[in-house]
Amino acid sequence: MPIRYKIADTGNVRLVGVRKDGSRVDLDASKELDLSSLRRQVAVRIAIPKARLDALGLESVAVEIGRNVTLLPETVAGDNNPLSESEIALATGPLREVGTRVIESDAGKIGGARWILQLSDTLPQATALTPKARSRFLKRARNTNASAGLPTPARIQAGEILNICEVKTELGAYRSLRQCFERRHDTLLWRLNVDYWLSTHHGS
């Protein structure tokens, strides 16, 4: 079952709605966004029900995430060990700062992970591309990667993922490029997660 989350400090999150006429309106992220785990703790689903968009007269929304934003699990009825105020203060303060330092210290992992996730989101969820369509997609992706302005470590990391997923998908190890991209993204985030826990346990 997905874990539902709430934003610890909505002051660093901006939610902008775009009306059909192109005008924009700021919305309350804490009230409008539905946050839940998508793939363990390495990917989160951010959504607004379509019915709510229609009610607000919106065509789309954009979410701007600031520095050191922290998600907290929502309180569940019957939880015998909910987060205490001191635990929340630790998670949103010193530990969050450690997390930011860990991420910023490895431009390859986080830069490659973000780029691959954005690329993945452009692919269909339920169907796989034909071999010809997959080849065209990867060619465009490689051209985009070369001109995306990514730091060199991130560009190299992203290029390696494109190569791996091309081969793995052709061999049938994954049912689609999207699935491979998501798995590779999650692996990079998991490694950063390990780096984070090693940092917190060793006091660096």
VMD Tcl script that draws the C-alpha trace (Angstrom):
set ca {
  {0.00 0.00 0.00}
  {1.40 3.45 -0.93}
  {2.52 5.69 1.90}
  {0.81 9.08 1.94}
  {2.93 12.14 2.64}
  {2.55 15.76 3.62}
  {4.95 18.65 3.06}
  {6.72 19.69 6.24}
  {7.24 23.29 5.14}
  {5.00 24.48 2.32}
  {6.79 27.83 2.28}
  {9.40 26.26 -0.02}
  {6.87 24.74 -2.39}
  {5.00 26.80 -4.95}
  {1.97 25.44 -6.77}
  {0.89 27.41 -9.83}
  {-2.31 26.72 -11.74}
  {-2.62 27.62 -15.42}
  {-6.09 28.53 -16.71}
  {-7.30 27.80 -20.22}
  {-6.74 31.44 -21.19}
  {-3.09 31.19 -20.10}
  {-3.46 33.20 -16.91}
  {-1.89 31.85 -13.73}
  {-2.95 31.56 -10.12}
  {-1.06 30.52 -6.98}
  {-2.61 27.62 -5.08}
  {-2.13 26.21 -1.58}
  {0.16 23.21 -2.08}
  {-0.65 21.75 1.34}
  {-4.35 21.57 0.47}
  {-4.29 20.73 -3.22}
  {-1.45 18.25 -3.73}
  {-1.91 14.52 -3.21}
  {1.46 12.97 -2.31}
  {2.12 9.24 -2.09}
  {4.99 6.79 -2.54}
  {5.27 5.47 -6.08}
  {8.24 3.11 -5.88}
  {9.38 2.57 -2.31}
  {11.00 5.74 -0.92}
  {12.88 6.68 -4.09}
  {9.96 8.02 -6.13}
  {6.92 10.02 -5.05}
  {3.70 10.57 -6.95}
  {2.47 14.17 -6.95}
  {-1.06 14.62 -8.25}
  {-4.22 16.71 -8.28}
  {-7.47 14.95 -9.21}
  {-8.77 15.99 -12.63}
  {-12.14 16.79 -11.08}
  {-10.40 19.33 -8.87}
  {-8.61 20.88 -11.85}
  {-11.94 21.18 -13.65}
  {-13.57 22.74 -10.59}
  {-10.80 25.36 -10.43}
  {-10.97 25.96 -14.18}
  {-7.36 24.91 -14.69}
  {-5.71 23.44 -17.76}
  {-2.54 22.36 -15.93}
  {-0.41 22.98 -12.85}
  {3.30 23.41 -12.16}
  {5.07 22.58 -8.91}
  {8.24 24.43 -7.92}
  {10.25 22.67 -5.19}
  {12.65 24.80 -3.17}
  {15.74 23.84 -1.21}
  {15.57 21.39 1.69}
  {11.91 20.47 1.28}
  {11.01 17.51 3.48}
  {8.11 15.08 3.16}
  {6.64 13.51 6.28}
  {4.39 10.44 6.36}
  {0.82 11.31 7.22}
  {-0.39 10.16 10.60}
  {-2.17 6.83 10.35}
  {-4.98 5.89 12.71}
  {-3.83 3.28 15.19}
  {-0.12 4.04 14.78}
  {1.44 3.19 18.14}
  {4.71 4.94 17.32}
  {4.03 8.20 15.44}
  {6.81 10.68 14.77}
  {7.52 12.88 17.76}
  {8.12 16.63 17.54}
  {11.82 16.10 18.24}
  {12.09 13.47 15.48}
  {10.39 15.81 13.02}
  {12.70 18.67 14.02}
  {15.73 16.42 13.47}
  {14.49 15.14 10.10}
  {13.60 18.59 8.76}
  {16.69 20.30 10.19}
  {20.14 18.73 10.62}
  {19.40 15.47 8.78}
  {17.84 17.34 5.86}
  {20.99 19.45 5.57}
  {23.08 16.27 5.47}
  {20.84 14.92 2.71}
  {21.34 18.04 0.63}
  {25.12 17.87 1.05}
  {25.17 14.21 0.01}
  {23.13 14.92 -3.11}
  {25.11 18.00 -4.11}
  {28.40 16.15 -3.64}
  {27.61 13.70 -6.45}
  {26.55 15.61 -9.54}
  {26.68 12.45 -11.63}
  {24.13 10.44 -9.66}
  {21.57 13.16 -8.97}
  {21.95 14.92 -12.32}
  {21.68 11.68 -14.26}
  {18.74 10.51 -12.15}
  {16.76 13.73 -12.67}
  {17.37 13.78 -16.41}
  {16.46 10.13 -16.87}
  {13.27 10.57 -14.83}
  {12.21 13.53 -16.97}
  {12.91 11.46 -20.08}
  {10.95 8.53 -18.65}
  {7.91 10.73 -18.06}
  {7.67 11.43 -21.80}
  {7.15 7.72 -22.54}
  {3.81 5.88 -22.42}
  {3.13 4.08 -19.15}
  {1.26 1.00 -20.32}
  {2.74 0.23 -23.73}
  {6.21 -0.32 -25.16}
  {7.58 1.43 -28.23}
  {8.10 -0.52 -31.42}
  {11.77 -1.23 -32.23}
  {11.84 1.56 -34.84}
  {10.14 4.04 -32.51}
  {12.51 3.05 -29.71}
  {15.53 3.65 -31.95}
  {14.24 7.10 -32.96}
  {13.50 7.97 -29.34}
  {16.99 6.99 -28.18}
  {18.62 8.96 -31.01}
  {16.70 12.08 -29.96}
  {17.54 11.41 -26.30}
  {21.26 11.17 -27.05}
  {21.16 14.44 -28.99}
  {19.28 16.08 -26.13}
  {21.71 14.71 -23.56}
  {24.64 16.17 -25.47}
  {23.06 19.64 -25.51}
  {21.18 19.68 -22.19}
  {23.82 21.62 -20.30}
  {24.25 18.89 -17.70}
  {27.48 18.70 -15.68}
  {29.92 16.28 -17.30}
  {29.43 13.53 -14.64}
  {25.65 13.70 -15.09}
  {25.92 13.65 -18.89}
  {28.16 10.59 -18.73}
  {25.82 8.88 -16.25}
  {22.79 9.59 -18.43}
  {24.57 8.36 -21.55}
  {25.49 5.10 -19.85}
  {21.86 4.57 -18.82}
  {20.67 5.15 -22.39}
  {23.14 2.54 -23.65}
  {22.27 0.01 -20.95}
  {18.53 0.40 -21.43}
  {18.80 0.12 -25.20}
  {20.52 -3.27 -24.87}
  {18.47 -4.53 -21.93}
  {15.17 -3.64 -23.59}
  {16.17 -5.22 -26.91}
  {17.09 -8.42 -25.06}
  {13.76 -8.46 -23.24}
  {15.15 -7.85 -19.75}
  {12.63 -5.01 -19.43}
  {9.23 -4.77 -21.05}
  {9.82 -1.14 -22.08}
  {12.35 1.67 -22.06}
  {10.28 3.43 -19.41}
  {10.54 0.50 -17.04}
  {14.32 0.36 -17.54}
  {14.70 4.11 -17.03}
  {12.65 3.94 -13.84}
  {14.72 1.06 -12.47}
  {17.99 2.84 -13.27}
  {16.69 6.05 -11.70}
  {15.69 4.18 -8.56}
  {19.09 2.48 -8.38}
  {20.87 5.85 -8.46}
  {18.58 7.22 -5.75}
  {19.06 4.10 -3.66}
  {22.83 4.54 -3.83}
  {22.47 8.16 -2.73}
  {20.23 6.94 0.08}
  {22.98 4.55 1.21}
  {25.52 7.41 1.06}
  {23.18 9.49 3.19}
  {22.77 6.85 5.89}
  {26.50 6.19 5.97}
  {27.04 9.93 6.45}
  {24.56 10.20 9.30}
  {25.86 7.11 11.07}
  {29.50 8.15 10.77}
  {28.90 11.75 11.67}
  {30.27 13.32 8.51}
}
mol new
graphics top color blue
foreach p $ca { graphics top sphere $p radius 0.5 }
foreach p [lrange $ca 0 end-1] q [lrange $ca 1 end] { graphics top cylinder $p $q radius 0.2 }
display resetview
